[in-house]
Amino acid sequence: MGQVGLFNFYYFLYIALAVGVTILSVKFLKNKTNRFRSRFIFGLIMLNFVIHFLKVMIYPYTLVDHVWTKVTFENICATSVLLFPLLYFVKNKTIKDYMVMVGMASGVITFIAPVDAMSSIFNGTISIGVRPAFLLENIRFYFAHYLLFLIPFLMMHYKMHEISIRRAYRAPFMLLLIFLVIFINELIITALGWVPKEHLFDPNKRNPSFIFGTKEEFTGIGMMVGALIPSFFVLTHPVYEFTFLMPVIWLILPTIVYGGMIALIFCFIYDKEDTKLFFKQVFNPRSIKSEESQKI
């Protein structure tokens, strides 16, 4: 059995399957009522929620001593799976913006760079060797992250939510709150003894969602964010002597910059006309006033 690798057959096979299911889902819901669509999407949310907990029964989760750490708020995607059942019914537009942007971005990034599906290391320290392309955990990994994409995609496709450039600046700050939740979660499970204390703060161990810095093997990511990190953010552990970055704080500038860019992309896709008008008002306000005066 082959394995998933960047740009190999299995890499594109999973992408093709995702595209196919998306097309089928859109066609299936095309002539359905809004009520049916809403219930269908909520069904997908709950399916992902259930799968999130059932995964502890399969390999390689069976190798983890305190397996329930794997169903906590341990990373961005896990947090999304746990919060989506609540966020789906929230009326606050900023929260819905976060749900849509982070959900779709998480899904797309997973298929572009399926790091977990290719890694021979699980949970930061457990060596599991080569992962077959259709290892049950790989299938779950792809399916769960695909649902994170499909849920908000369908919401946007059927006009169940509208993104606005006027709120785009809030999305990165929402993401920073999630990073804080992940850090607090890591502190709690370490205090409970579910995670070795020597792994806390180590960027090359668990390091959920890079809250302690980028891992050594992710040189590309390190280069992308390195220019945005002041040197005083780099710390040395007083006991174990590894270097790490100030938890969450180091992510502020990269999140605002790169998160803002992602939010802007979503605005150009789903709020194109108002986004163009917004930038026209910002960079050329005189032309707007001139157009308004001509209309009068």
Helices and strands as residue ranges (DSSP letters): H 9-29, H 34-54, G 55-57, G 61-63, G 67-71, H 76-87, H 93-112, H 115-118, E 121-122, E 126-127, H 136-157, G 165-167, H 170-191, G 197-199, G 208-210, H 219-226, G 231-233, E 234-236, E 243-245, G 249-251, H 252-254, I 255-259, H 260-270, H 272-283, H 285-295
